[in-house]
Amino acid sequence: MSPITRLMKPRSVAVIGASTDASKTAGRPVAYLRKHGFEGAVYPVNPRAQDIDGIKCYADIASLPGTPDVAIVLLGAARAHLAVRELSARGTPAAIIIASGYAETGEEGARRQQELKEAAGSMRLLGPNTIGLVNLPDRIIFSASGALEMDHFPVGNIGFVSQSGGILGALLSRAAARGIGMSSLVSTSNEVDLDLCDFIDYLADDEATRVIALYVESIRNAQTFRAAVAKASRAGKPVVAYKIGKSEAGALAAVSHTGALAGADSMYDALFRQTGVIRAQTFGDLLDIPLALSTGRKLQGQRVAVITSTGGAGTLVSDSLGMAGFQTPPPDEPTAARLRALQKGEEATLDRNPIDVTLAGLQPELLSGAISALLDSPTYDALVVIVGSSGIAQPKLMADAMSGCLQSSHKPVIAYISPHAPEAAAILTQNGVPAFAAPESCAAALEGMHRAAQALAPVRSPEVSDVIDTSDIPTGSLDEAQAKTLFARFGISGVRERIVAGAAEAELAARDLGGRVVLKILSSVITHKSDIGGVAVGLTAETIGARLNEMRSVVEKNTHTVQQHFLVQEMIAGGIELILGLKRDPLGTAILLDMGGVAAELMKDTVLRLLPAQGGLSCAEALDMAQELKGWPLLDGWRGKPKADVEALTAAISAFSNMAVQMGPRLQDAEINPLFVLKAGEGVKAADGIAVVGE
């Protein structure tokens, strides 16, 4: 049995520093073990007490009658490591460190945390600064959370892992109040040893868990996270994550626009999307989506029937569903005929969607008949049942009406409780119909179910490309011409251009290139050239000389530097501007694609893909990126315009990713902005770019 399994399903527990006062934090673990029926051996350690609530106390760890499977250490940060060292020496597989005062407090706390890790040796640690863990099916309560004062918790199949201790109690109590059953809840907190990924891995094997929910502050190792989530996916267990820190006060661009376009939160979005993790957008979603998924029902489409006993609530739900991309079509004719046959009078109209039974009366036979007809209908993929004010007076009415209908269909069925009727909501939830108190929650729950039903992309083989020699590429920030030379080496062609030193050379270059041209300063230091007057477009051989002299003067005034070299480039007309960039982050390396132009950072039509552990992006993956852009129709021939050369674009994206892979951390930053995508068959052109190369 692994140490984590011993931690989650122990036969014995020692409580180090247990208090005789159950109202204190140090007194709660023993009290909760007793209260909630832990069946294993409990060894409180307290040198000043003979017993706690009838359980014999031990003076110290050395006095314990045996080696416990788990120890809950309630000592302060200054002494906890001493107990950990002694427990490890006895062979205890795992310990839970409740105390705070570690890395979360600063440098001295970090030193104490390292001391704790060293003291543990091979013993696994949960925490420190944790509120503990709960395994409800096995009645294992290793926690000091005040939420456990509640007498009863519904047992279910949702496993929850939080990097915050307080959130564990918040979710446990909220779930219990709504009749939502949990399997296990774990607070990993400082993660000196065991972390989020360890428990995703454990829950993937846990027979009591069907859905895994996460409260995420940060992911320490993206590859380990990918592996754990992939294991859960293979086990058929969807993962839902609520990631805090979505606001990015201070996402700054370095030398490229990519830093501003790809903030830290967007990197998490990319990671979750690529691993199939369903991201909860609100804290409420962290319960609502797992609740819907816990039924095990699959949502294969986006057509939803709504049956209601209150017209206004039906409109609220339909509107929320529409905003989330769902359709609420009217019933097909055979279903409409079945619904009409249920009517006792002429008042109600049961063959529209929402199906409003208000005037028909809340007769159980009518409700059951309508629900059965809608679940049988090939027109609908899911059903939302709305409970009106009857939920207060008759909390079991809708649950009773639905009791016989659920067995005949595998389609998702959820409920919206329009009044404040928590008893009705809990009854429905406990009877297999997830109930929600907000119409937006219904939409979020169904959206999560639809995403969970989409198969993950098959495991890909690494993209293998020819090795390109870059040993001669200079280090530091490259100038534009050098950057585009690097890109061209990997197969991304640039615009035709000439490097010039003065007006006369510029005139010759303009004549050689023909047509109108672009003039730029050439600098490895100044990357945002337009901001300081270093770019001019639409020039000719007749106008470029004077414009160069003027540009040199303006740039010198703005930067106090004299520009020695300039670029004269062909001017691209008719292409679609994109930004293709590289983002390095603790989560990994990502390739960024954005609709370019002057408003790029304002519009943020950005798509990210994290690179796999090996290889770059395939052309198929690059095409997925392009099609995910809101501006994709512009590339695909919007309103009769010629289609862009998407094949060349996807090849450029793949080549750019291979450059990032081959150069590794040496390529610190890179961006092509703009990358012009020309008409189909005409290719792409890198018109500007930056690259920062390390040693």
C-alpha positions as a printed Julia matrix, in Angstrom:
695×3 Matrix{Float64}:
   0.0    0.0     0.0
   1.46   3.38   -1.03
   2.03   6.14    1.54
  -0.71   8.26   -0.08
  -3.19   5.38    0.14
  -2.19   4.94    3.81
  -2.79   8.67    4.28
  -6.25   8.51    2.7
  -7.28   5.12    4.14
  -5.35   4.53    7.36
  -5.97   1.99   10.1
  -4.44   4.16   12.81
  -3.64   7.82   13.47
  -1.51   9.6    16.04
  -2.52  13.15   16.98
   0.61  14.95   18.15
  -0.13  17.87   20.45
  -3.79  16.97   20.94
  -5.68  19.24   23.32
  -8.28  18.16   25.88
 -10.32  21.25   24.91
 -12.42  20.39   21.85
 -13.14  24.07   21.22
  -9.46  24.7    20.39
  -7.86  23.97   17.02
  -5.62  21.35   18.63
  -8.65  19.7    20.21
 -10.76  19.41   17.09
  -9.11  16.5    15.24
  -9.73  13.96   18.01
 -13.25  15.33   18.58
 -14.08  15.07   14.87
 -12.66  11.56   14.6
 -15.01  10.53   17.38
 -17.96  12.55   16.11
 -17.87  11.18   12.57
 -17.12   7.58   13.42
 -13.5    6.81   12.53
 -13.12   3.06   13.09
  -9.31   2.87   13.33
  -7.03   3.32   16.33
  -6.52   6.87   17.65
  -3.36   7.74   19.62
  -3.48  11.24   21.14
  -0.08  12.52   22.3
  -0.25  14.97   25.21
   2.19  14.69   28.17
  -0.21  16.59   30.47
  -3.33  14.47   29.96
  -4.27  10.91   30.84
  -7.04  10.66   28.27
  -9.12  12.72   25.84
 -12.82  11.92   25.73
 -12.09   8.42   27.04
  -9.21   7.76   24.63
  -5.88   7.02   26.31
  -3.21   9.71   25.85
   0.5    9.06   25.4
   3.25  11.21   26.84
   5.33  11.25   23.68
   5.85   9.58   20.31
   8.21   7.02   21.8
   5.4    5.8    24.08
   2.99   4.96   21.23
   1.93   1.29   21.25
   2.63   0.95   17.55
   3.67   2.84   14.43
   0.69   4.84   13.19
  -0.24   4.91    9.51
  -0.71   8.69    9.74
   0.22  11.4    12.21
  -1.57  14.74   12.56
   1.03  17.18   13.88
  -0.58  20.06   15.8
   2.63  21.58   17.17
   3.75  25.07   16.19
   6.24  25.75   13.39
   9.13  26.01   15.86
   8.68  22.41   17.11
   6.82  20.5    14.4
  10.01  19.34   12.68
  11.13  17.61   15.89
   7.98  15.47   15.92
   8.31  14.84   12.17
  11.87  13.56   12.58
  10.81  11.19   15.36
   7.79   9.92   13.43
   9.91   9.31   10.36
  12.41   7.34   12.43
   9.56   5.11   13.64
   8.53   4.42   10.03
   5.29   6.39    9.94
   4.3    6.54    6.24
   2.7   10.01    6.23
   2.08  13.06    8.39
  -0.2   16.1     8.18
   1.31  19.41    9.34
  -1.43  21.81   10.44
   0.73  24.71   11.67
   1.3   27.9     9.68
   4.42  30.06    9.87
   6.32  28.5     7.0
   7.12  29.65    3.45
   3.96  31.75    3.31
   5.5   34.11    5.88
   8.81  34.88    4.2
  12.47  33.9     4.27
  12.6   32.59    7.84
   9.44  30.57    7.27
  10.91  29.12    4.1
  13.94  28.01    6.11
  11.65  26.27    8.62
   9.79  24.6     5.76
  13.02  23.21    4.34
  13.95  22.0     7.81
  10.59  20.22    7.96
  11.21  18.55    4.61
  14.65  17.34    5.67
  13.3   16.0     8.96
  10.67  13.94    7.12
  13.19  11.87    5.18
  11.18   9.3     3.21
   7.95  10.02    5.13
   5.37  11.83    2.99
   4.06  15.19    4.22
   0.75  16.98    3.64
   1.05  20.71    4.28
   2.27  22.59    6.19
  -0.33  25.31    6.75
  -3.04  22.82    5.79
  -6.47  22.25    7.27
  -6.09  18.52    6.57
  -8.17  16.02    4.63
 -11.52  14.29    4.69
 -12.46  10.88    3.26
 -16.23  10.75    3.71
 -17.03   7.21    2.45
 -14.56   5.76    4.98
 -15.4    8.29    7.73
 -11.8    9.5     7.94
 -11.72  13.06    9.23
  -8.16  14.35    9.59
  -8.95  18.01    9.83
  -9.33  20.96   12.16
 -11.87  22.78    9.98
 -14.79  24.2    11.92
 -17.06  23.11    9.06
 -16.87  19.62   10.53
 -19.04  20.73   13.43
 -21.94  19.79   11.15
 -23.53  16.49   12.11
 -23.94  14.96    8.65
 -22.31  15.19    5.26
 -23.79  13.55    2.16
 -21.43  10.98    0.68
 -20.98  11.28   -3.07
 -18.48  10.85   -5.87
 -16.82  14.28   -6.18
 -13.19  14.42   -5.07
 -11.9   17.87   -4.22
  -8.3   19.08   -3.94
  -7.54  22.63   -2.8
  -4.32  24.59   -2.45
  -6.14  26.67    0.16
  -7.12  25.29    3.55
 -10.1   27.56    4.19
 -11.68  26.72    0.85
 -11.95  23.07    1.9
 -14.32  23.97    4.71
 -16.23  26.42    2.51
 -16.88  23.82   -0.19
 -17.69  21.06    2.28
 -20.29  23.13    4.11
 -21.82  24.59    0.92
 -22.07  21.16   -0.63
 -23.7   19.65    2.45
 -26.3   22.44    2.57
 -27.27  21.65   -1.04
 -27.33  17.89   -0.65
 -24.2   17.49   -2.79
 -22.18  14.42   -1.9
 -18.38  14.44   -1.8
 -15.94  11.54   -1.68
 -12.66  13.09   -0.51
 -11.44  16.62    0.19
  -7.74  17.45    0.56
  -5.99  20.72    1.4
  -2.44  20.67    0.03
  -1.58  24.28    1.01
   2.22  24.9     1.09
   2.98  21.61   -0.67
   6.36  20.99    0.93
   6.0   17.43   -0.42
   2.63  16.11   -1.56
   0.99  18.45   -4.06
  -2.08  18.91   -6.22
  -0.85  16.44   -8.84
  -0.24  13.66   -6.3
  -3.89  13.75   -5.31
  -5.22  14.0    -8.87
  -3.19  10.85   -9.51
  -4.64   9.19   -6.38
  -8.24  10.17   -7.16
  -7.88   8.85  -10.71
  -7.63   5.39   -9.11
 -10.14   5.98   -6.32
 -13.26   3.88   -6.84
 -15.36   6.27   -4.78
 -14.57   9.26   -7.02
 -16.16  10.0   -10.4
 -15.3   13.72  -10.79
 -12.19  15.62   -9.64
 -12.5   19.31   -8.68
  -9.5   21.59   -8.08
  -8.96  24.95   -6.41
  -5.7   26.11   -7.99
  -3.36  28.86   -6.9
  -0.4   27.72   -9.0
   0.82  24.61  -10.77
   4.4   23.86   -9.81
   5.17  21.33  -12.54
   3.17  21.46  -15.75
   4.42  18.11  -17.04
   3.43  16.32  -13.83
   0.04  18.02  -14.02
  -0.41  16.89  -17.62
   0.43  13.31  -16.66
  -1.97  13.27  -13.7
  -4.85  14.75  -15.69
  -4.19  12.32  -18.55
  -4.46   9.46  -16.06
  -7.8   10.83  -14.81
  -9.0   11.14  -18.41
  -8.08   7.53  -19.16
 -10.09   6.55  -16.09
 -13.1    8.46  -17.48
 -12.98  11.08  -14.71
 -13.44  14.71  -15.79
 -11.35  17.36  -14.02
 -12.79  20.78  -13.17
 -10.46  23.58  -12.02
 -11.06  27.02  -10.54
  -7.87  29.03  -10.94
  -7.52  32.2    -8.89
  -5.38  35.12  -10.02
  -7.24  35.83  -13.27
  -6.61  39.55  -12.98
  -3.14  40.5   -14.12
  -2.19  43.79  -12.57
   1.09  44.29  -14.28
   1.31  41.95  -17.26
   4.15  43.79  -19.0
   5.61  43.37  -22.44
   9.37  42.94  -22.51
  10.73  43.68  -25.97
   7.74  42.15  -27.76
   3.97  42.5   -27.74
   3.67  38.83  -26.81
   4.26  39.52  -23.1
   1.17  41.72  -22.96
  -0.96  39.42  -25.12
  -0.02  36.22  -23.28
  -0.34  36.95  -19.58
   0.02  34.28  -16.93
  -3.7   33.53  -16.79
  -3.92  32.93  -20.52
  -1.15  30.36  -20.12
  -3.34  28.48  -17.64
  -6.23  28.71  -20.1
  -4.03  27.09  -22.73
  -2.83  24.36  -20.35
  -6.38  23.52  -19.24
  -7.69  23.51  -22.79
  -4.94  21.24  -24.07
  -5.31  18.78  -21.2
  -9.12  18.68  -21.3
  -9.55  20.33  -17.89
 -12.85  22.19  -17.61
 -12.19  25.66  -16.23
 -14.73  26.97  -13.73
 -15.19  30.67  -14.41
 -16.7   31.47  -11.01
 -16.31  30.06   -7.53
 -19.92  28.86   -7.72
 -19.07  26.88  -10.86
 -16.57  24.87   -8.81
 -19.55  23.13   -7.19
 -22.11  23.46   -9.97
 -20.12  21.85  -12.79
 -18.84  18.84  -10.77
 -22.38  18.35   -9.45
 -23.71  18.05  -13.0
 -20.85  15.76  -14.03
 -21.31  13.54  -10.97
 -24.46  12.04  -12.51
 -22.3   10.36  -15.16
 -24.74  11.41  -17.89
 -23.21  12.54  -21.2
 -24.31  15.65  -23.07
 -23.75  14.88  -26.73
 -25.34  17.99  -28.26
 -26.52  21.5   -27.48
 -30.31  21.24  -27.94
 -32.14  21.7   -24.65
 -35.78  21.33  -23.66
 -37.06  23.53  -20.83
 -40.19  22.62  -18.89
 -41.45  25.21  -16.43
 -44.29  26.06  -14.09
 -43.4   29.74  -14.16
 -43.09  31.62  -17.44
 -40.61  34.26  -16.27
 -38.16  31.67  -15.0
 -38.42  29.81  -18.3
 -37.36  32.95  -20.12
 -34.42  33.45  -17.73
 -33.13  29.95  -18.3
 -33.64  30.06  -22.07
 -31.79  33.37  -22.26
 -28.85  32.05  -20.23
 -28.69  28.93  -22.38
 -28.7   31.01  -25.55
 -25.86  33.18  -24.27
 -23.83  30.02  -23.68
 -24.4   28.73  -27.23
 -27.24  26.28  -26.55
 -30.41  26.03  -28.64
 -33.96  25.62  -27.35
 -35.86  24.44  -30.46
 -39.61  23.7   -30.44
 -40.64  20.04  -30.1
 -40.77  17.83  -33.17
 -44.29  16.98  -34.27
 -44.55  13.51  -32.66
 -43.33  14.95  -29.34
 -45.68  17.93  -29.67
 -48.58  15.53  -30.22
 -47.67  13.61  -27.05
 -47.55  16.86  -25.11
 -50.9   18.07  -26.44
 -52.48  14.76  -25.5
 -51.6   15.48  -21.86
 -53.69  18.66  -21.74
 -56.98  18.53  -19.8
 -58.24  21.85  -21.13
 -57.43  24.52  -23.68
 -55.59  26.94  -21.42
 -52.06  25.62  -21.62
 -49.83  25.38  -24.69
 -47.51  22.45  -24.2
 -46.01  22.2   -27.68
 -43.6   25.11  -27.45
 -40.18  25.46  -25.82
 -40.07  26.39  -22.95
 -42.94  24.01  -22.26
 -45.05  26.01  -19.8
 -47.32  23.86  -17.6
 -48.44  26.77  -15.4
 -52.03  26.82  -16.65
 -52.26  23.06  -16.98
 -51.71  22.66  -13.25
 -49.01  20.85  -11.35
 -50.44  17.34  -11.63
 -47.8   14.63  -11.11
 -49.21  12.59  -14.03
 -48.94  15.54  -16.43
 -45.42  16.4   -15.26
 -44.24  12.81  -15.59
 -45.81  12.47  -19.02
 -44.26  15.7   -20.3
 -40.82  14.86  -18.92
 -40.95  11.36  -20.46
 -41.99  12.79  -23.83
 -39.14  15.29  -23.83
 -36.54  12.72  -22.79
 -37.74  10.37  -25.53
 -37.62  13.1   -28.18
 -34.79  12.95  -30.73
 -34.94  16.76  -30.88
 -33.37  17.25  -27.46
 -30.02  16.36  -25.9
 -30.86  17.53  -22.36
 -33.73  18.71  -20.2
 -33.98  21.58  -17.72
 -36.86  21.32  -15.26
 -37.88  24.56  -13.54
 -39.44  24.4   -10.09
 -41.63  27.37   -9.23
 -43.16  28.45   -5.95
 -44.57  24.96   -5.46
 -41.05  24.04   -4.39
 -41.68  25.77   -1.07
 -45.05  24.22   -0.29
 -44.42  20.86   -1.98
 -40.65  20.29   -1.99
 -40.98  16.66   -3.12
 -43.49  17.26   -5.93
 -41.05  17.52   -8.84
 -38.72  14.83   -7.49
 -41.67  12.42   -7.21
 -42.86  13.3   -10.71
 -39.43  12.57  -12.14
 -38.61   9.44  -10.14
 -39.76   7.02  -12.81
 -38.54   9.01  -15.81
 -34.79   9.06  -15.2
 -34.33   5.31  -15.59
 -35.65   5.35  -19.15
 -33.11   7.85  -20.51
 -29.39   8.59  -20.29
 -29.83  12.25  -21.24
 -28.78  14.9   -18.7
 -31.58  16.31  -16.57
 -31.01  19.31  -14.32
 -33.29  21.6   -12.33
 -33.55  25.32  -11.74
 -35.22  26.25   -8.44
 -36.82  29.64   -9.02
 -37.83  30.54   -5.44
 -35.53  30.15   -2.44
 -36.41  26.53   -1.71
 -33.25  24.8    -0.45
 -35.16  21.74    0.73
 -36.58  21.12   -2.75
 -33.13  21.65   -4.28
 -31.49  19.19   -1.88
 -34.18  16.55   -2.5
 -33.77  16.78   -6.26
 -29.97  16.65   -6.02
 -30.07  13.62   -3.75
 -32.41  11.93   -6.25
 -29.99  12.34   -9.15
 -31.25  15.65  -10.59
 -28.65  18.4    -9.97
 -30.49  21.5    -8.78
 -29.3   25.08   -9.15
 -30.4   28.41   -7.71
 -29.41  30.6   -10.68
 -30.22  30.31  -14.4
 -26.58  31.07  -15.22
 -25.58  28.04  -13.17
 -27.74  25.83  -15.37
 -25.92  27.11  -18.45
 -22.5   26.67  -16.83
 -23.36  23.13  -15.72
 -24.55  22.08  -19.17
 -21.55  23.76  -20.79
 -19.26  21.76  -18.5
 -21.1   18.53  -19.36
 -20.83  19.26  -23.08
 -17.09  19.91  -22.81
 -16.58  16.75  -20.77
 -18.3   14.72  -23.48
 -15.91  15.93  -26.17
 -13.18  13.39  -26.68
  -9.65  14.57  -26.02
  -7.33  14.68  -28.99
  -5.41  11.42  -29.44
  -1.92  11.24  -28.03
   0.32  12.75  -30.68
   3.74  11.66  -31.8
   6.43  14.33  -31.45
   6.96  16.43  -34.57
  10.4   15.61  -35.95
  12.09  18.26  -38.06
  15.54  18.67  -39.55
  18.12  20.02  -37.11
  19.07  23.58  -38.03
  22.49  24.92  -37.11
  22.15  28.17  -35.16
  25.61  28.24  -33.59
  26.58  31.31  -35.61
  23.57  33.35  -34.5
  24.8   36.26  -32.34
  23.74  36.57  -28.72
  21.71  39.38  -27.19
  18.84  41.3   -28.73
  19.04  40.89  -32.51
  18.17  43.68  -34.88
  15.26  43.17  -37.23
  17.35  41.96  -40.16
  19.2   39.43  -37.99
  15.92  38.18  -36.48
  14.38  37.61  -39.9
  17.53  35.84  -41.05
  17.03  33.44  -38.13
  13.36  32.91  -39.02
  14.24  32.3   -42.67
  16.69  29.6   -41.6
  13.71  27.67  -40.25
  11.68  28.23  -43.42
   9.74  31.46  -42.69
  10.45  33.84  -45.53
  10.74  37.57  -44.98
   9.94  40.55  -47.18
  12.55  41.73  -49.72
  14.7   44.4   -48.09
  18.01  46.21  -48.15
  20.21  47.56  -45.36
  21.33  51.15  -46.09
  23.41  53.8   -44.33
  22.2   57.02  -45.93
  19.86  58.77  -48.34
  21.67  57.87  -51.56
  21.73  54.15  -50.73
  18.08  54.33  -49.76
  17.12  55.79  -53.14
  18.97  53.01  -54.97
  17.35  50.37  -52.79
  13.89  51.83  -53.4
  14.42  51.73  -57.18
  15.72  48.18  -56.98
  12.74  46.96  -54.96
  10.25  48.86  -57.13
   6.91  50.38  -56.2
   6.26  51.91  -52.82
   8.54  50.93  -49.94
   8.84  51.06  -46.16
  11.71  52.8   -44.35
  12.73  51.77  -40.8
  15.57  52.34  -38.43
  17.7   49.24  -37.88
  18.53  48.77  -34.21
  19.06  45.92  -31.79
  18.19  48.23  -28.9
  15.01  49.96  -30.1
  12.33  47.38  -30.84
   9.15  49.51  -30.74
  10.28  51.65  -33.67
   6.97  53.35  -34.45
   6.8   54.85  -30.96
   9.85  57.04  -31.59
   9.26  57.96  -35.24
  11.38  55.17  -36.7
   8.97  53.88  -39.37
   7.64  55.48  -42.57
   5.46  53.76  -45.2
   4.39  54.44  -48.76
   7.68  56.01  -49.83
   9.18  56.13  -53.34
  12.7   56.53  -54.68
  11.97  60.24  -55.04
  10.82  60.78  -51.44
  12.82  58.27  -49.41
  16.11  60.25  -49.18
  14.62  63.31  -47.55
  12.46  61.12  -45.31
  15.53  59.19  -44.12
  17.3   62.39  -43.09
  14.2   63.59  -41.3
  13.78  60.21  -39.53
  17.38  60.24  -38.35
  16.84  63.68  -36.8
  13.54  62.77  -35.12
  14.88  59.52  -33.66
  17.99  61.27  -32.38
  15.81  63.86  -30.65
  13.6   61.17  -29.08
  16.32  58.71  -28.06
  19.53  60.74  -27.92
  21.15  58.18  -30.22
  22.33  58.56  -33.82
  21.05  55.86  -36.15
  23.73  54.43  -38.42
  21.67  51.96  -40.45
  18.18  51.71  -41.91
  16.04  49.11  -43.65
  14.3   49.7   -46.96
  11.6   47.06  -47.5
   9.06  46.17  -50.12
   5.6   47.31  -49.04
   3.11  44.44  -48.75
  -0.44  45.26  -49.82
  -3.55  43.12  -49.45
  -2.27  40.62  -46.91
  -3.79  39.86  -43.5
  -1.62  40.87  -40.55
  -0.97  38.37  -37.77
   1.39  38.23  -34.81
   3.32  35.0   -34.26
   5.18  34.92  -30.98
   6.96  32.87  -28.35
   6.09  32.95  -24.65
   8.26  31.29  -22.02
   6.63  30.77  -18.64
   7.0   28.54  -15.57
   4.17  26.47  -17.05
   6.16  25.86  -20.23
   6.78  27.37  -23.64
   3.82  28.55  -25.67
   3.34  29.64  -29.25
   1.06  32.65  -29.64
  -1.04  33.62  -32.66
  -2.92  36.92  -32.74
  -4.76  39.01  -35.26
  -2.25  41.82  -35.79
  -2.52  45.48  -36.58
  -2.35  48.59  -34.46
  -5.18  47.42  -32.16
  -3.73  43.97  -31.41
  -3.17  44.58  -27.7
  -6.57  46.24  -27.42
  -8.57  43.51  -29.17
  -6.54  40.54  -27.85
  -7.77  38.01  -30.38
  -5.13  35.64  -29.09
  -4.67  31.87  -29.24
  -1.98  30.01  -27.29
  -0.63  26.49  -27.53
   1.81  25.09  -25.01
   4.49  23.0   -26.63
   4.54  19.32  -25.71
   7.4   17.79  -23.76
   9.03  16.82  -27.06
   8.72  18.23  -30.56
   6.93  21.21  -32.02
   3.38  21.78  -33.27
   2.12  19.89  -36.29
   0.46  21.7   -39.18
  -2.86  20.23  -38.04
  -2.39  21.75  -34.57
  -1.37  25.03  -36.2
  -4.58  24.97  -38.26
  -6.6   24.48  -35.06
  -4.93  27.61  -33.67
  -5.82  29.67  -36.74
  -9.42  28.45  -36.75
  -9.79  29.36  -33.08
  -9.14  33.05  -33.83
 -12.23  35.27  -33.87
 -10.71  36.71  -37.04
 -10.55  33.3   -38.75
 -13.29  34.23  -41.27
 -10.95  36.91  -42.64
  -8.46  34.16  -43.48
 -11.18  31.9   -44.84
 -12.63  34.25  -47.45
 -14.98  36.55  -45.52
 -17.87  37.81  -47.67
 -16.48  36.63  -50.94
 -12.94  37.91  -50.52
 -10.09  35.66  -51.69
  -9.01  33.02  -49.18
  -5.65  33.52  -47.53
  -2.77  31.07  -47.84
  -3.67  29.1   -44.73
  -1.43  26.23  -45.76
   1.59  28.54  -45.74
   0.46  30.04  -42.44
   0.22  26.66  -40.7
   3.63  25.69  -42.07
   5.06  28.94  -40.66
   3.5   28.32  -37.23
   4.89  24.78  -37.18
   8.34  26.03  -38.26
   8.3   28.75  -35.6
   7.48  26.15  -32.93
  10.3   23.9   -34.16
  12.67  26.86  -33.85
  11.57  27.3   -30.23
  12.11  23.59  -29.54
  15.5   23.31  -31.21
  16.96  26.47  -29.69
  15.41  25.77  -26.29
  15.98  28.27  -23.47
  18.68  29.91  -25.57
  15.89  31.59  -27.56
  14.6   33.85  -24.81
  12.1   35.86  -26.84
  10.91  35.86  -30.45
   8.11  37.47  -32.38
   7.09  38.11  -35.98
   4.91  41.21  -36.11
   3.44  41.51  -38.59
   3.38  38.21  -40.41
   1.51  38.95  -43.64
  -0.66  36.09  -44.9
  -1.14  36.6   -48.64
  -3.71  35.13  -51.01
  -3.9   31.36  -51.37
  -0.82  30.14  -53.15
   1.22  33.31  -52.48
   2.65  32.34  -49.09
   3.43  34.39  -45.99
   5.95  37.15  -45.4
   7.63  38.17  -42.15
   7.64  41.98  -42.34
   9.15  42.68  -38.92
  10.46  40.68  -36.03
  12.49  40.5   -32.87
  14.58  37.8   -31.28
  16.6   37.69  -28.07
  19.24  34.95  -27.97
  21.13  33.86  -24.88
  24.49  32.17  -24.55
